[in-house]
Every structure is written in structure tokens, then in C-alpha cells.
């Protein structure tokens, strides 16, 4: 199904689609760099404080927000990583499984950016902090990881051939809500400023787009599919 979409819809318009994707990547990178520069030269934006206060005003959301963030802690991420890797190998998707470890580069890049920008975490002087953390704040590691890992999982749910419909549904129902909710969760728990979350969505989205493009080139050999 997915390869039919590539052949019948995407490849005939590959020039236009290529320009669109390149424009999205360039625009996202430019916005990310502009935001990063602004954050590196000031500590807190006024809208950071206001938006955090607004989100934290929903006091009944504490448990759901903790639950959403729980998928980003080391023991859970390792477990999910191994489960997905084992599932893909067991189902015969060796090429797809080879791409899963590339997701682990995202947290490394996140730490590098954190060290370069060196933005302090939110503190009790400004907002409620449910989980004090020692690392720097920008960009959010949880958000960036969720975008890359769960975003790639959602993409596989759509693109894998012969994958049972139940797995497609389970992966999408797990991945998409977590990607959208994790940003709210990190702000609600006082772990990050909203601008940390925006930066992580931008850079995580960039990484995910590049990963998917490499995947299409390697697995589907997208440049040659139209000649089959």
C-alpha cells in the first residue's frame, strides 16, 4: 500500500514534493536557530512564565502528566526500544530494525545543545516544580526523544508492508497522543519552559524528517521505484 502511494502519487510529483520537504527543513532549522540564539542571550521570555502559569492552573492533571512523562525515563525507554527492535526482527523487518538505533543519536545531540546553551531549569521562584532536575533545560530531552522515537514508530505503523491492522492501530494510538501531550507534560511538571518544548519539537521534527528520508532512500530505494 505504501509503495503504491510512492509510485502512483509521490514519485510523479517528486520534484514538487522535494522542494516542499527541503523548504520545511530549511524553515524549521532557521526558526530553531533563531529561537536558540534568543534563549542563549536571555534567561526567560515573558510568554514562558504566562503559559506555564496557565498550564499549571489545571491542578487535577498531575497524575496524567506524570504518566505521560513516564515513557521518557531511562528504564522505560530501554524497554520500549528493545521491544520494538525485537518485534521488527521477529516479523522479518530487518532493514527497519537497523534504523531504530539511529534514534539513540537524538538524545546525544540533545545533551550537546543543552551544554552549549546552558539554560537553567525553571525553579520554584517562578513556577511550581514537581521534579527538580540537575541538567540544563533547553531543549527538552523528553520532547525531542518522543518526536523521534514515537514519530518513527507512527511512520512505520503507516508504511510497513503486511503489518497486522491491530499493530498499526496500537502503534498510532500510543505514539500520536504521546507526541502531542509530552510538551504539555514537561511544562506542567515544571521541568521545562514552553520555549524549551518548542525548540525540542523543531529539532526533533528535523531529525525525524531526515531519518525518514534516509529510510525511504535505503529501504524503498525511492529514486528507483518508478523504474520497476
Secondary structure, 3 states (H helix, E strand, C coil): CHHHHHHHHHHHHHHHHHHHHHHHHHHHHHHHHHHHHHHHHCCCCHHHHHHHHHHHCCHHHHHHHHHHHHHHCHHHHHHHHHHHHHHHHHCCCHHHHHHHHHHHHHHHHHHHHHHHHCCCCCCCCCCCCCCCCCCCCCCCHHHHHHHHHHHHHHHHHHHCCCCCHHHHHHHHHHHHHHHHHHHHHHHHCCCCCHHHHHHHHHHHHHHHHHHHHHHHHHHCCCCCHHHC
